[in-house]
Amino acid sequence: MKFCYCRECKILRPKNWYSGKSCDICEKDCTIFNVPRTMFGRAMYVLDGLAVALIVLYFARFQMGWDWASVISGVESSTLVIVIFALIFASFVLAFIDIGKMTEKANRMVGSGVAGKPPSR
């Protein structure tokens, strides 16, 4: 995930896709650097993929009646919906933890100077 550190404002934040290389507050150049995802972020993607697969199976079996989705024929539709929502909720929790851990790591990188040199103007 990319982070943006503005040396003028002294603000560290996750980089928005639309902001380019400028700070959202003072509009001056900021230092952009990558912080790798933690295991929480990877687990979040796994849970999201599992939820999508279950949604596809749900619609294929209970809405369309397709036989290839009979792997979930022993599960009630209401139970499947509860499991899907539980996976999505757990994914949100993991995303929250992941952002916190990555922000801590980005703060350490800025403090130690690993985040890069100031951009040339």
C-alpha positions, 0 to 999 in steps of 0.5 A: 500500500502506498503512503504519502508523507508531506514534509511541509505539513508533517502529515502521513496518510495513505495515498489516494489514487486521485491525489498524484504526488501532491499533498491534499492539504497544502498541495505541495509535493510529498514523498510517496513510498510503499509499505507491504501488507501484513498477514492481516491484509493477506487474510482479509483478501482470502476471506473476501475471496471465500465470501465471493465464492460462496455468493456465486454458489448461493446464486447458482444453487438457490436462485438459478437451480444449477446442478454444478453448485450442488456442493452446498445442497446440504446447507440451508440458504439462511445459514449460507447468508449468515456465513457470507456476512460473517466473512465480510464482517471479519474481513472489515475487522482484518482491514482495520487491523491491517491499516493500523499496523501499516500506519505504524510501520510507515511512521517508523519508516518516516522517523528513521528516514527510510521513507525517502528523500524530500522530493525535488521541486 
